[in-house]
Amino acid sequence: MDPKRPWECADMSQVRSEIDRIDAALVDLIAERYGYVDRAWQLKMTTQEGAVVQWRIQQVIDRVKARASEKNMPPEMVDMVGAQWRNMIGWFVQYEEEKLRQAQDAKVKSGDNGSA
Ligand SMILES: C=C(O[C@@H]1C=C(C(=O)O)C=C[C@H]1O)C(=O)O
């Protein structure tokens, strides 16, 4: 069935179905984002770039908040969206740090000290 626009919903069960549809799509997008973060730590092993890239974190949050403003969200909601991203990025950075640490440990154990 076609998605209903908000004003087309005649009862709460229709509203809840649409919210469930949107939540599933958001989770799918976060899963897709995770795929790229997973690739990021692998590439950072060769560039020696750390998990935390402060300028990039700021850029991502600025972009997301600008987009939220363009969508006419009230300022408090723009801040809320920014906070959600900060939280998500915080988790991804920890994930990358852990992966990089594990990869480094495996390298040390295998006797590869990085010098060619
Ligand atoms: C993906 C990266 O790694 C980290 C995670 C980020 C993210 O989840 O958007 C952003 C910056 C990084 O600290 C990156 O450096 O771009």
The ligand as an SDF file (V2000), in Angstrom:
LIG
                    3D

 16 16  0  0  0  0  0  0  0  0999 V2000
   34.2420    8.0780    9.2830 C   0  0  0  0  0  0  0  0  0  0  0  0
   35.2230    8.7190    9.8740 C   0  0  0  0  0  0  0  0  0  0  0  0
   35.6370    8.4220   11.1920 O   0  0  0  0  0  0  0  0  0  0  0  0
   35.0410    9.0480   12.3200 C   0  0  0  0  0  0  0  0  0  0  0  0
   33.5740    8.9190   12.2700 C   0  0  0  0  0  0  0  0  0  0  0  0
   32.8030    9.8960   11.6930 C   0  0  0  0  0  0  0  0  0  0  0  0
   31.3600    9.6580   11.3710 C   0  0  0  0  0  0  0  0  0  0  0  0
   30.7700    8.6840   11.8620 O   0  0  0  0  0  0  0  0  0  0  0  0
   30.7860   10.4550   10.5860 O   0  0  0  0  0  0  0  0  0  0  0  0
   33.3670   11.1370   11.4120 C   0  0  0  0  0  0  0  0  0  0  0  0
   34.6690   11.4400   11.7140 C   0  0  0  0  0  0  0  0  0  0  0  0
   35.5990   10.4610   12.3290 C   0  0  0  0  0  0  0  0  0  0  0  0
   36.1300   10.8310   13.5620 O   0  0  0  0  0  0  0  0  0  0  0  0
   35.9800    9.7850    9.1860 C   0  0  0  0  0  0  0  0  0  0  0  0
   37.1160   10.0920    9.5980 O   0  0  0  0  0  0  0  0  0  0  0  0
   35.4450   10.3460    8.2150 O   0  0  0  0  0  0  0  0  0  0  0  0
  1  2  2  0
  2  3  1  0
  2 14  1  0
  3  4  1  0
  4  5  1  0
  4 12  1  0
  5  6  2  0
  6  7  1  0
  6 10  1  0
  7  8  2  0
  7  9  1  0
 10 11  2  0
 11 12  1  0
 12 13  1  0
 14 15  2  0
 14 16  1  0
M  END
$$$$
